[in-house]
């Protein structure tokens, strides 16, 4: 359990130190545990594609597949990324 907490804190600290911003394209919507909804996105850094997901608020969001969202990513590890609104 402490490994998961420490790992999450380490990822957040690394993201804070090396944060970059870019646009991502929404490629899908999915659901997870407890019927939570997520948006799945794809973005490119130096020509390489990366994927991520973020919270989707189905009652208030008007997002569609193909729309763009701002994401933040760790310039040293772009796999460490979040939708900007989840990062704030």
Secondary structure, 3 states (H helix, E strand, C coil): CHHHHHHHHHHHHHHHHCEEEEEEEEEEEEECHHHCEEEEEEEEECCEEEEEEEECCCCCCCCCCCCEEEEEEECCEEEEEEEHHHHC
